[in-house]
Amino acid sequence: MKKIDLNLTHLSSLLYIIMLIFGLFLNTKGPLWLNVMCVVLYFIIYTTMIIFNPMLSRSALYCCFVIYCLFIIYFVFSMTPEVSLFFFYSAFFIPFIIKAHYISKETITLIIAMIVSEIITFENYSLPQLMVLSLFYIIILLILFGNFKLVREREMKEELEAKNEHINVLITEQERNRISQDLHDTLGHVFSSLSLKSELAMKLIDIDPDKAKEEIQTVNQLSKDALNKVRSIINDLKIQSFEDEVKNIETLLTNIELKFDFINRESARTLNPTKQAILSMILREAVNNVIKHSQATNLECSLQEGHDNVCLTIHDNGRGLEQGVHLTSLEERVSVLNGTLEKYNQHGLKLIVTIPRGGKM
């Protein structure tokens, strides 16, 4: 059973029922007993919509909403047009409780109820009341469509977070597979050889000590080789060449079906390993931003050599950089290399990173 969320917002919404209670003592049309009964039934429906909505299905909530609208229309006729300000709750109820969208039966029902209320007001009340009521209805609809937009933004944010989580899983999986493959390729046969050589040495130690000594020496050499290979793998984990990073990114983008092209990647070989590592971080972070935020389908990168500098260009066909958004982390990494970062919105986002070729690092 779904939990009922009873908070001050829900309780404050119920306070507006006082308007109907006061309305019973004003100039009302129709028998008093009928109006009292309608107010009581409306209170029950209204309370159900506000407090008990988690327990109801969407079809049940829609039935309650239709009855809610019919009661408001009746109160506009029997009491006063101002009672239709209860429609304000619809601007919250439709997008957040029913979770309907712009074109839905709930939205259409609300607009029809407003039109009927205006017709009743036009026929039974003054023109100023009709104009004020129309203004309030416009405000209600503006709030309603604003809430639709807010809900949509929340949904898109949740979808984006889910995609980002999936991307992070892919990145982690890719790195794990790479490490696993490195260990398998470099150490698998070494340990197999160590096992065979040590077993052979044990068998020969009594029969042919000299031969056993040779095998032990071979085991010793294999152990040293294995140690060097482990150190090599650790160094590869710490610092990869720029070209290796481009290959990893290419594999990642292929997995998520984002077209990727990198021109002249081999130019990074002229940079020292530390600069290559930082430039790799810059490229990785820029690509992650493209994946997570740009909604791009194509990514083009290039590396160009100048006399005193190297220029990395990253250009996607996404939605570009929104106004007021800063790429602080990227700018900090570029500043470590005493470089510059240029940003352009050209059919997507175009980043140009320029770093000096010389200098110690």
KEKE-3310 file (N, C-alpha, C; in steps of 0.2 Angstrom, whole numbers, plus 5000, padded with zeros to 4 digits):
npx = (5004:5003:5011:5004:5006:5005:5006:5010:5006:4996:4986:4984:4978:4966:4960:4953:4941:4933:4928:4917:4909:4906:4900:4887:4879:4877:4869:4861:4857:4845:4839:4843:4847:4851:4863:4871:4873:4880:4891:4897:4899:4908:4918:4923:4927:4937:4946:4950:4957:4967:4973:4972:4977:4988:4984:4975:4971:4976:4964:4954:4958:4955:4941:4938:4942:4934:4922:4925:4927:4914:4906:4912:4908:4894:4894:4898:4886:4876:4881:4893:4904:4917:4920:4926:4939:4944:4949:4963:4969:4970:4980:4991:4988:4985:4998:5007:5001:4992:5001:5000:5001:5004:4994:4980:4967:4964:4968:4960:4948:4948:4949:4937:4928:4931:4927:4913:4910:4913:4903:4892:4894:4894:4880:4873:4879:4889:4898:4911:4914:4915:4926:4936:4936:4940:4953:4959:4958:4967:4979:4979:4980:4992:5001:4998:5004:5017:5020:5019:5030:5040:5039:5043:5056:5061:5059:5068:5080:5081:5082:5094:5102:5101:5107:5120:5124:5124:5134:5145:5146:5149:5162:5169:5168:5175:5188:5191:5190:5201:5212:5211:5213:5227:5233:5231:5237:5250:5254:5249:5255:5267:5266:5261:5273:5282:5276:5278:5292:5296:5291:5298:5311:5310:5308:5321:5330:5336:5340:5347:5356:5363:5356:5344:5347:5349:5336:5330:5337:5331:5318:5320:5324:5312:5303:5309:5306:5292:5290:5294:5285:5273:5276:5276:5263:5257:5263:5257:5244:5244:5249:5244:5248:5243:5238:5233:5223:5214:5211:5204:5193:5187:5183:5173:5164:5159:5152:5141:5136:5139:5145:5162:5177:5194:5207:5224:5230:5242:5251:5253:5264:5275:5275:5279:5278:5270:5263:5256:5248:5240:5234:5226:5217:5210:5204:5197:5188:5181:5175:5167:5158:5151:5145:5136:5129:5127:5118:5123:5126:5137:5155:5169:5186:5203:5221:5233:5248:5258:5272:5276:5267:5253:5238:5222:5207:5189:5174:5157:5140:5130:5118:5125:5134:5126:5120:5129:5134:5149:5165:5173:5181:5188:5195:5203:5212:5218:5224:5235:5244:5248:5240:5227:5209:5196:5179:5166:5149:5145:5135:5133:5144:5161:5177:5193:5208:5224:5240:5257:5271:5284:5293:5296:5290)
npy = (4994:5011:5025:5038:5055:5067:5083:5101:5108:5101:5101:5115:5117:5112:5122:5131:5127:5134:5145:5140:5137:5149:5154:5148:5155:5166:5175:5163:5151:5139:5125:5126:5114:5106:5113:5112:5098:5096:5104:5096:5084:5088:5092:5079:5074:5083:5082:5068:5069:5077:5072:5058:5053:5045:5032:5029:5024:5030:5032:5032:5043:5052:5052:5057:5070:5074:5075:5084:5096:5097:5100:5112:5120:5119:5127:5139:5143:5142:5149:5160:5167:5168:5156:5147:5149:5138:5130:5133:5123:5113:5116:5111:5098:5091:5091:5086:5076:5068:5067:5070:5076:5090:5089:5081:5071:5076:5089:5095:5093:5102:5114:5114:5114:5127:5135:5133:5138:5151:5154:5153:5163:5174:5174:5175:5184:5200:5209:5214:5205:5193:5197:5198:5185:5178:5183:5177:5164:5163:5165:5154:5144:5147:5145:5131:5126:5130:5122:5110:5111:5111:5099:5091:5095:5090:5076:5075:5077:5067:5056:5060:5058:5045:5040:5045:5038:5025:5027:5030:5017:5010:5016:5012:4998:4996:5000:4991:4979:4982:4982:4969:4961:4965:4960:4946:4944:4947:4941:4928:4917:4918:4914:4901:4895:4897:4888:4876:4875:4875:4863:4854:4856:4852:4838:4835:4838:4828:4819:4825:4837:4848:4851:4854:4865:4874:4875:4881:4893:4898:4899:4910:4920:4921:4926:4938:4944:4944:4953:4965:4966:4968:4980:4988:4987:4994:5006:5009:5011:5022:5032:5035:5035:5049:5044:5031:5035:5041:5030:5022:5031:5031:5017:5018:5027:5021:5011:5017:5022:5034:5044:5046:5054:5057:5067:5067:5062:5057:5067:5071:5064:5071:5078:5078:5064:5068:5080:5074:5066:5075:5082:5071:5070:5082:5080:5068:5073:5083:5075:5067:5077:5080:5068:5068:5080:5086:5080:5076:5069:5067:5068:5077:5078:5085:5087:5099:5104:5118:5130:5133:5128:5117:5112:5107:5103:5101:5097:5096:5091:5095:5103:5115:5127:5132:5149:5157:5145:5138:5130:5125:5116:5111:5122:5124:5113:5116:5127:5123:5118:5130:5135:5140:5141:5141:5144:5141:5143:5134:5127:5117:5114:5120:5118:5124:5120:5127:5123:5127:5120:5119:5121:5115:5100)
npz = (5000:4996:5004:5013:5011:5022:5024:5028:5017:5010:5020:5021:5009:5011:5019:5011:5009:5018:5011:5004:5014:5020:5009:5009:5017:5010:4996:4989:4976:4973:4983:5001:5007:4997:4993:5004:5005:4993:4996:5006:5000:4990:4998:5003:4991:4987:4998:4996:4984:4988:5000:4999:4987:4984:4985:4975:4958:4942:4934:4943:4950:4940:4938:4951:4948:4938:4944:4954:4946:4941:4952:4956:4945:4947:4959:4955:4948:4959:4970:4969:4956:4961:4967:4959:4959:4965:4955:4955:4962:4952:4944:4951:4953:4941:4934:4944:4953:4945:4935:4921:4904:4893:4882:4887:4894:4906:4906:4896:4901:4912:4905:4898:4909:4914:4903:4903:4916:4913:4904:4912:4921:4913:4909:4921:4929:4932:4919:4924:4933:4925:4918:4927:4932:4920:4919:4930:4926:4916:4922:4930:4920:4915:4926:4926:4914:4916:4926:4920:4912:4921:4927:4916:4914:4926:4923:4912:4918:4927:4917:4911:4922:4924:4912:4913:4924:4918:4908:4916:4921:4910:4907:4918:4917:4904:4908:4917:4910:4901:4910:4915:4903:4900:4911:4909:4897:4899:4911:4912:4905:4910:4924:4922:4916:4927:4936:4929:4927:4941:4946:4938:4942:4955:4953:4947:4956:4964:4955:4944:4949:4943:4932:4938:4945:4934:4930:4941:4941:4929:4934:4943:4934:4926:4936:4939:4927:4927:4938:4932:4922:4929:4935:4924:4920:4930:4929:4916:4921:4928:4920:4903:4886:4875:4863:4866:4875:4866:4859:4869:4871:4859:4858:4869:4864:4853:4858:4864:4853:4847:4834:4830:4827:4825:4820:4816:4828:4831:4833:4846:4851:4851:4863:4880:4892:4904:4900:4890:4897:4905:4894:4890:4900:4899:4886:4889:4899:4892:4882:4891:4895:4883:4881:4892:4892:4880:4870:4858:4842:4834:4835:4832:4832:4833:4831:4830:4825:4829:4828:4840:4849:4853:4846:4852:4845:4849:4843:4844:4838:4846:4857:4861:4872:4886:4891:4904:4909:4915:4911:4922:4928:4916:4912:4923:4921:4909:4912:4920:4911:4906:4896:4884:4883:4872:4868:4857:4851:4838:4828:4838:4851:4851:4856:4858:4863:4867:4869:4875:4867:4873:4888:4905:4913)
capx = (5000:5007:5011:5000:5011:5001:5010:5006:5004:4990:4982:4983:4974:4959:4957:4949:4934:4929:4925:4911:4905:4903:4895:4881:4875:4876:4863:4863:4852:4843:4838:4849:4849:4855:4869:4874:4875:4885:4897:4899:4902:4914:4924:4925:4931:4943:4950:4952:4962:4973:4977:4972:4978:4993:4980:4971:4974:4975:4957:4950:4959:4952:4934:4937:4944:4928:4917:4927:4925:4906:4904:4914:4903:4888:4894:4898:4879:4872:4884:4897:4909:4924:4922:4929:4946:4946:4953:4970:4972:4971:4987:4996:4985:4986:5005:5011:4998:4991:5007:4998:5005:5000:4988:4978:4960:4963:4969:4955:4942:4949:4948:4930:4925:4932:4923:4906:4910:4913:4896:4887:4895:4891:4873:4870:4883:4891:4903:4917:4915:4917:4933:4941:4937:4944:4960:4961:4959:4973:4984:4979:4983:5000:5004:4998:5008:5023:5021:5021:5037:5044:5039:5046:5063:5063:5060:5074:5086:5081:5084:5101:5106:5101:5111:5126:5126:5126:5140:5150:5147:5153:5169:5172:5169:5180:5194:5192:5192:5208:5217:5210:5217:5234:5236:5230:5242:5257:5256:5246:5259:5273:5265:5261:5280:5285:5274:5281:5299:5297:5289:5303:5317:5309:5310:5328:5335:5340:5343:5352:5356:5365:5350:5339:5350:5347:5329:5329:5339:5326:5312:5322:5323:5305:5300:5311:5302:5285:5290:5295:5279:5268:5278:5274:5256:5255:5264:5252:5238:5246:5250:5244:5249:5237:5235:5230:5217:5210:5208:5199:5187:5184:5179:5168:5159:5156:5148:5135:5133:5141:5150:5168:5183:5200:5212:5231:5231:5249:5255:5254:5270:5281:5274:5282:5272:5266:5259:5251:5243:5235:5230:5222:5212:5206:5200:5192:5183:5177:5170:5161:5153:5148:5140:5131:5125:5126:5114:5126:5126:5143:5160:5175:5192:5209:5227:5237:5255:5261:5279:5278:5261:5249:5231:5217:5200:5184:5168:5151:5134:5124:5115:5130:5135:5121:5123:5130:5138:5156:5168:5178:5186:5192:5199:5209:5217:5221:5229:5240:5248:5249:5237:5221:5203:5192:5173:5161:5143:5145:5131:5135:5150:5167:5182:5199:5213:5230:5245:5264:5275:5290:5292:5297:5284)
capy = (5000:5017:5029:5044:5060:5072:5089:5107:5110:5097:5104:5122:5117:5111:5128:5135:5125:5139:5149:5137:5137:5156:5155:5145:5160:5172:5174:5157:5149:5132:5124:5126:5107:5104:5116:5109:5092:5097:5106:5090:5079:5091:5091:5072:5073:5087:5079:5062:5071:5080:5068:5050:5052:5039:5026:5028:5023:5036:5032:5034:5051:5056:5052:5062:5076:5076:5077:5090:5101:5098:5103:5119:5123:5120:5132:5145:5145:5143:5154:5165:5165:5167:5149:5144:5149:5131:5128:5134:5117:5109:5118:5107:5091:5088:5089:5083:5071:5063:5066:5071:5081:5096:5087:5075:5072:5080:5096:5096:5093:5108:5120:5114:5117:5134:5138:5132:5142:5158:5155:5154:5169:5179:5174:5177:5189:5206:5209:5215:5198:5189:5199:5196:5178:5177:5185:5172:5158:5164:5164:5146:5140:5149:5141:5124:5125:5131:5116:5105:5112:5109:5091:5088:5096:5085:5069:5075:5077:5060:5052:5061:5055:5037:5039:5046:5032:5020:5029:5028:5010:5008:5018:5007:4991:4996:5000:4984:4974:4983:4979:4961:4959:4966:4955:4940:4943:4948:4937:4922:4912:4918:4910:4894:4893:4896:4882:4870:4875:4873:4856:4851:4857:4847:4831:4834:4840:4822:4815:4829:4843:4853:4853:4857:4872:4878:4876:4886:4900:4900:4902:4916:4925:4922:4930:4945:4947:4945:4959:4970:4967:4971:4987:4991:4988:4999:5013:5011:5013:5029:5037:5032:5040:5052:5040:5026:5038:5042:5023:5021:5035:5028:5011:5020:5031:5016:5007:5021:5024:5041:5044:5049:5055:5061:5068:5068:5060:5055:5073:5071:5060:5076:5081:5074:5060:5072:5084:5070:5063:5080:5083:5066:5071:5087:5077:5064:5077:5086:5070:5066:5083:5079:5062:5069:5086:5090:5077:5076:5062:5066:5072:5078:5081:5085:5089:5102:5106:5124:5130:5134:5125:5111:5114:5102:5105:5096:5100:5091:5094:5095:5110:5120:5129:5137:5155:5157:5139:5138:5124:5127:5110:5110:5128:5123:5108:5119:5132:5119:5118:5137:5135:5144:5137:5145:5141:5144:5139:5134:5121:5113:5117:5120:5120:5125:5120:5128:5123:5128:5114:5119:5121:5109:5097)
capz = (5000:4996:5010:5012:5013:5025:5026:5029:5010:5009:5025:5019:5003:5014:5022:5006:5010:5022:5006:5002:5020:5020:5003:5010:5020:5005:4992:4985:4972:4974:4990:5005:5009:4991:4993:5010:5003:4988:4999:5010:4995:4987:5003:5003:4984:4987:5003:4993:4979:4991:5005:4998:4980:4983:4986:4970:4952:4938:4932:4949:4951:4935:4940:4956:4946:4934:4950:4957:4941:4940:4958:4955:4940:4951:4964:4951:4947:4965:4975:4966:4952:4964:4970:4953:4960:4967:4949:4956:4964:4946:4941:4954:4953:4935:4932:4949:4956:4940:4930:4914:4900:4890:4879:4891:4895:4912:4904:4892:4906:4915:4900:4897:4915:4914:4898:4906:4921:4911:4901:4917:4924:4908:4909:4927:4933:4929:4915:4927:4936:4920:4916:4933:4932:4914:4921:4935:4923:4912:4927:4932:4914:4914:4931:4924:4909:4919:4930:4915:4909:4927:4927:4910:4916:4931:4920:4908:4923:4929:4912:4910:4928:4922:4906:4916:4928:4913:4905:4921:4922:4904:4908:4923:4914:4899:4911:4921:4904:4899:4915:4915:4897:4901:4916:4906:4891:4901:4917:4912:4903:4915:4930:4920:4915:4933:4939:4926:4929:4948:4946:4935:4946:4961:4951:4945:4961:4967:4949:4941:4953:4939:4928:4943:4946:4928:4930:4947:4938:4924:4938:4945:4929:4925:4942:4938:4921:4929:4942:4928:4918:4934:4936:4918:4920:4935:4925:4911:4924:4930:4914:4897:4881:4872:4858:4870:4878:4861:4857:4874:4870:4853:4860:4873:4860:4848:4862:4865:4846:4845:4829:4833:4822:4828:4815:4817:4835:4832:4834:4853:4852:4852:4870:4885:4895:4908:4896:4886:4902:4906:4888:4889:4905:4896:4881:4893:4903:4887:4879:4896:4895:4877:4882:4897:4892:4873:4866:4851:4838:4831:4838:4828:4836:4829:4835:4825:4828:4827:4829:4848:4852:4850:4847:4852:4844:4850:4841:4843:4835:4851:4858:4862:4879:4888:4893:4911:4911:4914:4911:4927:4928:4910:4912:4928:4919:4904:4915:4923:4905:4904:4889:4883:4881:4868:4867:4852:4849:4830:4826:4843:4855:4848:4861:4856:4868:4864:4875:4873:4866:4877:4896:4909:4917)
cpx = (5004:5006:5008:5005:5006:5006:5006:5003:4997:4985:4979:4978:4966:4956:4952:4942:4929:4926:4918:4906:4902:4898:4888:4876:4874:4870:4864:4856:4851:4842:4844:4852:4853:4862:4874:4877:4880:4892:4901:4902:4908:4920:4927:4929:4937:4948:4953:4958:4968:4977:4978:4974:4984:4990:4976:4974:4973:4967:4953:4951:4956:4944:4933:4938:4937:4923:4918:4926:4918:4904:4906:4909:4896:4888:4895:4891:4875:4875:4887:4902:4916:4926:4926:4937:4949:4950:4960:4973:4974:4978:4993:4994:4987:4993:5009:5008:4996:4996:5005:5002:5001:4993:4985:4970:4959:4963:4963:4948:4942:4947:4940:4926:4926:4928:4916:4905:4909:4906:4891:4888:4893:4884:4870:4873:4885:4897:4910:4919:4918:4925:4938:4942:4941:4952:4963:4962:4965:4979:4985:4982:4990:5003:5004:5003:5016:5025:5023:5028:5042:5045:5043:5054:5066:5064:5066:5080:5087:5084:5092:5105:5107:5106:5119:5129:5128:5132:5146:5151:5151:5160:5172:5173:5174:5187:5196:5194:5199:5213:5217:5214:5224:5237:5236:5236:5249:5259:5254:5251:5266:5272:5264:5268:5283:5283:5277:5288:5300:5296:5295:5309:5316:5310:5317:5332:5339:5343:5348:5352:5358:5359:5344:5341:5348:5340:5327:5331:5334:5320:5314:5321:5316:5301:5302:5307:5295:5285:5290:5289:5273:5270:5276:5267:5254:5257:5259:5245:5238:5246:5249:5246:5243:5234:5231:5223:5212:5207:5203:5192:5183:5180:5173:5162:5156:5151:5141:5133:5134:5146:5156:5174:5188:5205:5219:5233:5239:5254:5257:5261:5276:5280:5277:5276:5268:5261:5254:5246:5238:5231:5225:5216:5207:5202:5195:5186:5178:5172:5165:5156:5148:5142:5135:5126:5123:5120:5116:5126:5133:5149:5166:5181:5198:5214:5231:5243:5257:5269:5281:5272:5258:5242:5226:5210:5195:5178:5162:5145:5128:5121:5119:5130:5130:5124:5123:5134:5145:5159:5174:5183:5191:5197:5205:5214:5221:5226:5235:5246:5250:5246:5231:5215:5198:5185:5169:5155:5143:5141:5133:5141:5157:5172:5189:5204:5220:5235:5252:5267:5281:5288:5293:5291:5285)
cpy = (5006:5021:5036:5050:5066:5077:5095:5110:5107:5100:5111:5122:5116:5117:5132:5133:5130:5144:5146:5137:5144:5157:5152:5150:5167:5171:5168:5155:5141:5131:5123:5119:5104:5107:5113:5102:5092:5099:5100:5085:5082:5091:5084:5071:5077:5084:5072:5064:5074:5076:5060:5048:5046:5033:5024:5028:5030:5037:5034:5041:5055:5057:5057:5069:5079:5078:5083:5096:5102:5101:5111:5123:5124:5126:5139:5148:5146:5148:5160:5163:5164:5160:5145:5145:5143:5128:5128:5127:5112:5110:5114:5100:5088:5086:5084:5076:5065:5062:5066:5076:5086:5094:5080:5076:5076:5088:5099:5097:5100:5114:5120:5117:5124:5138:5138:5137:5150:5159:5156:5161:5175:5180:5176:5182:5195:5205:5210:5208:5193:5191:5197:5188:5175:5178:5179:5165:5157:5162:5157:5142:5141:5145:5133:5122:5126:5125:5110:5105:5110:5102:5088:5089:5091:5078:5069:5074:5070:5055:5053:5058:5047:5036:5040:5040:5026:5021:5028:5021:5007:5010:5013:5000:4991:4996:4994:4979:4975:4980:4971:4958:4960:4961:4948:4939:4943:4943:4930:4916:4912:4913:4902:4891:4892:4890:4876:4869:4873:4866:4852:4851:4852:4840:4830:4835:4834:4818:4818:4836:4849:4856:4856:4864:4877:4880:4882:4893:4903:4903:4909:4922:4927:4927:4937:4948:4948:4951:4965:4972:4970:4978:4991:4992:4993:5006:5014:5013:5020:5034:5033:5037:5043:5048:5034:5029:5039:5035:5021:5024:5033:5022:5013:5023:5026:5012:5010:5024:5031:5041:5049:5049:5059:5061:5070:5067:5059:5061:5074:5068:5065:5079:5076:5070:5063:5076:5080:5067:5069:5082:5077:5067:5077:5084:5072:5068:5081:5081:5068:5071:5082:5074:5064:5074:5088:5087:5077:5069:5061:5071:5071:5081:5081:5088:5092:5105:5113:5124:5130:5131:5120:5113:5108:5105:5099:5100:5094:5095:5094:5102:5116:5122:5134:5143:5154:5150:5140:5131:5125:5122:5110:5116:5127:5118:5112:5124:5129:5119:5125:5138:5140:5139:5142:5141:5145:5139:5139:5127:5116:5117:5115:5122:5119:5125:5121:5128:5124:5121:5114:5120:5115:5107:5090)
cpz = (5000:5002:5008:5015:5015:5027:5026:5022:5009:5014:5023:5013:5005:5017:5018:5006:5014:5017:5005:5008:5021:5014:5004:5013:5016:5001:4987:4981:4973:4981:4994:5006:5003:4991:4998:5008:4998:4991:5003:5005:4992:4992:5003:4996:4985:4992:5000:4988:4982:4995:5002:4991:4979:4983:4980:4963:4948:4936:4937:4951:4946:4936:4946:4953:4942:4939:4953:4952:4941:4947:4958:4950:4943:4956:4961:4950:4953:4970:4971:4962:4955:4966:4965:4954:4963:4961:4950:4958:4958:4943:4944:4953:4947:4933:4938:4952:4950:4935:4923:4911:4897:4887:4882:4892:4902:4910:4900:4896:4909:4911:4899:4903:4916:4909:4900:4911:4919:4907:4906:4920:4919:4908:4915:4931:4929:4924:4919:4931:4931:4918:4921:4933:4926:4916:4925:4931:4919:4916:4929:4926:4914:4920:4929:4919:4911:4923:4926:4913:4915:4928:4922:4911:4921:4928:4916:4912:4925:4924:4911:4916:4926:4917:4909:4920:4923:4910:4910:4922:4916:4904:4912:4920:4908:4903:4915:4915:4902:4904:4915:4909:4898:4906:4913:4901:4894:4907:4917:4910:4907:4921:4928:4919:4922:4937:4936:4928:4936:4949:4943:4939:4952:4959:4949:4951:4964:4961:4946:4944:4948:4935:4932:4944:4940:4928:4935:4944:4933:4928:4940:4940:4927:4930:4941:4932:4923:4933:4937:4924:4923:4935:4930:4917:4924:4932:4920:4914:4926:4925:4907:4892:4878:4867:4861:4873:4872:4859:4862:4873:4864:4854:4864:4869:4855:4852:4863:4858:4845:4840:4831:4828:4825:4822:4818:4825:4836:4834:4842:4855:4854:4859:4875:4889:4900:4905:4892:4891:4904:4900:4888:4894:4902:4891:4884:4896:4898:4884:4884:4896:4889:4878:4886:4896:4885:4869:4859:4848:4835:4835:4834:4832:4831:4833:4829:4829:4825:4829:4836:4852:4849:4851:4846:4851:4845:4848:4840:4840:4839:4851:4860:4870:4880:4891:4901:4913:4910:4915:4916:4927:4922:4910:4917:4925:4913:4907:4918:4917:4903:4897:4889:4881:4878:4867:4862:4851:4841:4829:4831:4847:4852:4853:4857:4862:4865:4870:4872:4872:4871:4884:4899:4913:4917)
residu = (MET:LYS:LYS:ILE:ASP:LEU:ASN:LEU:THR:HIS:LEU:SER:SER:LEU:LEU:TYR:ILE:ILE:MET:LEU:ILE:PHE:GLY:LEU:PHE:LEU:ASN:THR:LYS:GLY:PRO:LEU:TRP:LEU:ASN:VAL:MET:CYS:VAL:VAL:LEU:TYR:PHE:ILE:ILE:TYR:THR:THR:MET:ILE:ILE:PHE:ASN:PRO:MET:LEU:SER:ARG:SER:ALA:LEU:TYR:CYS:CYS:PHE:VAL:ILE:TYR:CYS:LEU:PHE:ILE:ILE:TYR:PHE:VAL:PHE:SER:MET:THR:PRO:GLU:VAL:SER:LEU:PHE:PHE:PHE:TYR:SER:ALA:PHE:PHE:ILE:PRO:PHE:ILE:ILE:LYS:ALA:HIS:TYR:ILE:SER:LYS:GLU:THR:ILE:THR:LEU:ILE:ILE:ALA:MET:ILE:VAL:SER:GLU:ILE:ILE:THR:PHE:GLU:ASN:TYR:SER:LEU:PRO:GLN:LEU:MET:VAL:LEU:SER:LEU:PHE:TYR:ILE:ILE:ILE:LEU:LEU:ILE:LEU:PHE:GLY:ASN:PHE:LYS:LEU:VAL:ARG:GLU:ARG:GLU:MET:LYS:GLU:GLU:LEU:GLU:ALA:LYS:ASN:GLU:HIS:ILE:ASN:VAL:LEU:ILE:THR:GLU:GLN:GLU:ARG:ASN:ARG:ILE:SER:GLN:ASP:LEU:HIS:ASP:THR:LEU:GLY:HIS:VAL:PHE:SER:SER:LEU:SER:LEU:LYS:SER:GLU:LEU:ALA:MET:LYS:LEU:ILE:ASP:ILE:ASP:PRO:ASP:LYS:ALA:LYS:GLU:GLU:ILE:GLN:THR:VAL:ASN:GLN:LEU:SER:LYS:ASP:ALA:LEU:ASN:LYS:VAL:ARG:SER:ILE:ILE:ASN:ASP:LEU:LYS:ILE:GLN:SER:PHE:GLU:ASP:GLU:VAL:LYS:ASN:ILE:GLU:THR:LEU:LEU:THR:ASN:ILE:GLU:LEU:LYS:PHE:ASP:PHE:ILE:ASN:ARG:GLU:SER:ALA:ARG:THR:LEU:ASN:PRO:THR:LYS:GLN:ALA:ILE:LEU:SER:MET:ILE:LEU:ARG:GLU:ALA:VAL:ASN:ASN:VAL:ILE:LYS:HIS:SER:GLN:ALA:THR:ASN:LEU:GLU:CYS:SER:LEU:GLN:GLU:GLY:HIS:ASP:ASN:VAL:CYS:LEU:THR:ILE:HIS:ASP:ASN:GLY:ARG:GLY:LEU:GLU:GLN:GLY:VAL:HIS:LEU:THR:SER:LEU:GLU:GLU:ARG:VAL:SER:VAL:LEU:ASN:GLY:THR:LEU:GLU:LYS:TYR:ASN:GLN:HIS:GLY:LEU:LYS:LEU:ILE:VAL:THR:ILE:PRO:ARG:GLY:GLY:LYS:MET)
# end
